[in-house]
Amino acid sequence: MKSVHPVVSFWFFLGFSISILFTKNYYGCCLYFLLLLVIAFFNFKVLISILKKLKPFIYYFPIVLCIYIFFSIFLTTNSLVIIMNEALLGFIKLILMLTGMMYFFEIKPSKDLVIILRSIWVRFDLPWKWVENFFLFLSLTLRFYPTFQSNWNSVRNYHRTLGLESNFSNFKKLKNIAKEMPALLIYQLRQADDISTAMNLRGYGKNFPRGVTNPILFNFYHLIIILCITIFYYVFHHYVSL
């Protein structure tokens, strides 16, 4: 699916997640799981990466389940069987939705979606600064977490390599993390400030709408595909609800 247009791909996976959200039974989840297997078959290379990202959600599910059951018993009149059934169905839907959107972000870089939105916006030729500011905010936001995660992993790897925390208890490690986290956040904020200064020096804000260096074209053909995807999910969801 790497050759599929970013907006078409986004619409497909967004429709997949929304359809799962409105699924009310296990039969529907099974059908969506089969559809997810088809997606996995055509994108097998990123499967290992997806499974690694899903591991924390599966690992902490028993803890979340216990908390949910505890509050449900005291706040609702439902039986334990109904509570367990609702929790399990909700968890399956969550995993399917997360897996679908993770596939999208693994297959299509998030920057492609911003580029296509800007490519469409340029065609309107409207000098609206707030729209350009929104695109800039979106781009920096999408860069923030991967950069922060990379810096954080580097710091933790240095500590492991040097053996600085080999004899520390879990509580001591947690205290060190609490001390290091603000410094990394401040570093990211300063980096964002440097980017902002550089953009102003290069003329940002003097001409709107801004051009796109490598625009991704969006035409009527792509619109037809999006319409077909919408109809597919509508029919599919209607069949699942029968």
Long-range contacts (C-beta under 8 A, 24 or more apart in sequence): 1-39, 1-42, 1-43, 1-107, 2-107, 2-108, 5-116, 5-216, 5-218, 5-222, 5-225, 6-108, 6-112, 6-113, 6-115, 6-116, 6-216, 7-113, 7-116, 7-218, 7-222, 7-226, 8-222, 8-225, 8-226, 8-229, 9-104, 9-107, 9-108, 10-104, 10-108, 10-113, 11-226, 11-229, 11-230, 12-229, 13-100, 13-101, 13-103, 13-104, 14-101, 15-229, 15-230, 15-233, 16-97, 16-100, 16-233, 17-97, 17-100, 17-101, 18-233, 19-233, 19-236, 19-237, 19-240, 20-93, 20-96, 20-97, 20-100, 21-93, 21-97, 22-237, 23-93, 23-237, 23-240, 24-241, 25-89, 25-240, 26-89, 26-92, 27-240, 28-237, 28-240, 28-241, 29-89, 29-92, 29-93, 29-96, 31-236, 31-240, 32-96, 32-240, 33-96, 36-96, 36-99, 36-100, 39-100, 39-103, 40-103, 43-103, 43-106, 43-107, 46-103, 46-106, 46-107, 49-106, 50-99, 50-102, 50-103, 50-106, 53-102, 54-95, 54-98, 54-99, 54-102, 57-94, 57-95, 57-98, 58-95, 61-91, 65-91, 110-142, 111-139, 111-142, 112-216, 114-138, 114-139, 114-142, 115-212, 115-214, 115-215, 115-216, 116-216, 116-218, 118-210, 118-212, 118-215, 119-212, 119-215, 119-216, 119-217, 119-218, 120-218, 121-209, 122-209, 122-210, 122-211, 122-212, 122-215, 124-209, 125-209, 126-208, 126-209, 127-208, 127-209, 128-208, 128-209, 129-205, 129-208, 131-209, 132-208, 132-209, 132-210, 136-199, 136-204, 140-192, 140-195, 144-188, 144-192, 147-188, 147-191, 148-184, 148-185, 148-188, 151-184, 151-187, 151-188, 152-184, 155-180, 155-184
